[in-house]
Structures are given as C-alpha cells and as structure tokens.
C-alpha cells in the first residue's frame, strides 16, 4: 500500500505540473573510447520517476534497467570530464556515462542524490520535465525527410518519433544546448530549415515557414544563454557549499601544481653558451638523460626541478619522454618528431600507434620553422623557412584542411592558395584555420562562425575586417579566434559569442567580433605589448611583454 500511495502521489504531482517523464533523458556515451572514436554510437540515459527506474536506451530499445532501490551512490568522474559513475547495492559493476556537458552531468547527479531522501519528484521538476516549446517538423535523414516531434525542455532538445507518448516512449535523439561547440543557424542549403551543429555533425530540421525558423533560432539562442548563466551560478553555489578545509585543500593542491609548472618553465632562461660570462653571471650546464647538454645562468639548486640528474642528485617528477635520437646542441636542424596515433594511418604506417617519439623523414625534409596542431582535432599545419604552408591529417568538418570540399584526409600537402602570400604564422582547429602574412593580411577557411565570414569556405579567403589593424600573430580553437599585434596591446577576437571573447564592459558586448578590453594599467603603461595569445574552448590567455598574464572566459578551472 505504501508503494501504491507513493506512485499515486507522483502521478498526481506530475499531472498537476503538466510534466512528461520522457523528457528526463540525456544523451552521451558509455565509455571514453566511444566518446573519442565512434560518434554515432550514442546512448540515451532516461530517468522515469513514475516507475522509479533508470533506463539505458539506444535506437528506442531498452538495453538496461535499474530500479531506484538498487542505487547506492553516484559521483562525478574525477578522471574524465562530464562523466558520472553510478554505484549499485548488489555489487554490480558501476555504470559510467559520459554526457555532452557538465550541466547535464550535474542534473542527473542531483536526481540520483535525491533518491534516498524521497525528493526525486521535486528535484526532477526543478531540473525540468515540462515542455517549454514543441513543434512538428521534418528531420533530414540519410535517404529522405521524416516527420519528427521536437521538444525543448530547459537546456535539452529532444527528438521523438511522433506526438503519441505511448508510441514513442523514448527519444530518438537528444541535443544539449550547453555543448561548447553547438551552433544554431539558418541552413544555407535547404529553405525553411534550421541547421544545428552538435556532436560533430549537422542536423537539419525543416519547419513550415521562415518566420518559424527565425523564432526557433532566437528562442534556442536565448535559452542557451540563460541556461549557461544558470549552470555557472550552480557551479559557484556548489563551491560555496564546500567546507573551508576542503576549499583550502583544493587551493593548496592547485598552488602546488602551479609551483611545479613554474619550475618547469625555467627552460625559458636558456641561452647561447658562447655568450656565457659576458655580464659575470654564473653558468651551469646540465647533462640530460638523452645525452644532450643544456646551459642555464642565474639558477640555484632549489629551482632546478625535473631537469635531470647530471651530478646534482635531483629526483625527477613524472616520466621522461624518450626520443629515438638525441638532440645535438648547436647543431639544430628542422627535424620533426611524432608520436601517438597516425591520422591518416598512412602518415607513418610502420609506427601507426607509438608512445615513443620518432623522426619523420618526410616532414623533416621540408625545413619547418613553425608547427601548429588543431587542439581539438586530428590534423596539423606547418610553415617552412620560405613561407610556404603545409597541412596534413584528417578532419570531420568539410573545409577545415583548406584544400577544397572533397579533401578530408591528406599527407603533407602544400596550400597553393597561400604560396605567394609570405605567411608568418598559422593556426588551426578541428573546424577552421587562420593564417597571417608579413603585411598583416589575414586569411581564413572553414566554418563561417569561427572565421567571421558570411559563408563556409573550403579554401583560404581574405578576412577583410582585419585589414589595417597591424595583426602579426594569431591563435584559434573550436569556439573562437584571436588575432593580435606584437607591437602594442591590440587583440581582436571573433567567433562564437561568449565570455572568452573578452568584450565585456564595452559597447562591443554581445557582438561576435571586437577588441579585447584590458584594464587601464595595461593600456596606459609604456612599452608594454602582447607577446603571445593562447585560446581554449572556454577561455583565452594573454601574455604581455612585462611577464604579466591576463585571462578572459569561464573561470571554472
């Protein structure tokens, strides 16, 4: 009778709130290998608070069901980001699920943590199990367009087979609005169609009129911005809930890591040993394990961490990278070393997956002076001493290599469009690339939201909005691009809208292109310029010539 009463109470509660338990569904993967390799092997994790069970679904088929009573506890995975581990009372192996965003992970964790307190129905309503927007549309498949029911619930877009709840008990697809690389725009290929780029692929939904398309995009964009602020507020609240001892422990471990990293960065003090003793500075030579010698000046024993044991009896921290050939000081050549998994495999077929760096003969013959890798992709670019730009690797987004619409995989290949442009720096991501010439002219190719162009392009195209700005350096990632001048503090960012652009506090706020706003003590200082800019998906780092580092973006890590 108690179980019957509980279920009756939940049913009355759900009906009064006009809720739908099918909407408590999240998409993701069951293993880290699936998340990295097979993007099509996606699963749906559904929580049914009426039947009190957790269901794992793929292609509308149930693969596993777990009752609420079997849940022992759940924790966020410390090794893999956006993953949660659910432990069971019957000692079965824990269920590990990889979500599209940290907010999805936190939502599921909140519901599961409320199960012992019998408060899961109230938590589910707070997280969102009521449709905020729904419409019938046509989804483009591999062969034809098919009618689908689209529902927006909080930060989740759920795609069902039809309106009938009995006929489509589980969603076919789930798209998280908080996915970092998500893009929603009007399709340039199909009329009256919304193009949603998520999970590294394009999904097309055709609506009835063009006005519905504009309304849908504006609603999704507003919801994404609102839910992003809510996710950041929740993360701050969780940090405030921690005890002071835990916060001190986290801060102490972070300080230890920063100190360790700063000690490793003493390699920036390397100099030419032929100039030793010019100013009376003490010089110390260290023999590394690979046989080469590195000279330093002005260092003491306490600061020489992780440099080797050449007569100093220092204990190494971490594993040393072993090269198959030792570097020869003062005889440096443009040798390129590779390790990891080959993309494409024919790039180095004899060593398709190796953890030991080896010299690549073909790349070493090209006399590279700069190499840039796609931080979130599987390809790279290089610039030779005669200002030629080469690209090699694989990509999922058409045009990311800059070699045309049909090229998604290549061995080292010359970018003929940049051959006569005197390129001084290149950068690339999984979806676009940028190059800067000696005359401060910029070129871009790939996704339009990242290059600032009005269209996707498969070949390098001039970025006219960067002309006459004195740009000499560039860096990019999967969310935005940064172009900067090394003569002053001028940094221009463009791409997907977010705090990583650094436009807050100015009239540029809300725009996708603008100038980074530095504090007054930076812009007013004499002889201070930007030395380097590094971009990441959710933040940007700025290194100034005086050694100071500034950052913009999500302060989560």
Buried (B, 14 or more C-beta within 10 A) or exposed (E): EEEEEEBEEBEEBBEEEEBBBBBBBBBBBBBBEBBEEEEEEBBBBBBBBEEBBBBBBBEEEBEEBBEBEBBEBBBBBEEBEBBBBBBBEEEEEBBBBBBBBBBBBBBBBBBBBBBEEEBBBEBBBBBBBBBEBBBEBBBBEEEEBEEBBBBBBBBBBBBBBEEEEEEBBBBBBBBBBBBBBBBBBBBEEBEBBBBBBBBBEBBBBBBEEEEBBEBBBEBBBEBBBEBBEBBBEBBEEEEEEEEEEEEEEEEEEEEEEEEBEEBBEBEEEEBEBEEBEEEEEEBBEBBBEBEBBBBBBEBEEEEBBBBBEBEEEBEEEEEEEEBEEEBEBEEEEBBBBBBEEBBBEEBBEEBBEBEEBBBBEEBBEBBBEBBBBBBBBBBBBBBBEEBBBBBBBBBEBBBBBBBEEEBBBBEBBBBEBBEEBEBBBBBBBBBBBBBBBEEBBBBBBBBBBBBBBEEBBBBBBBBEEBEEBEBBBBBBBBBBBBBBBBEEBBBBBBBBBBBBBBBEEEEBEEEBBBBBBBEEEBEEBEEBBBBBBBBBBBBBBBBBBEEEEBEBBBEEE
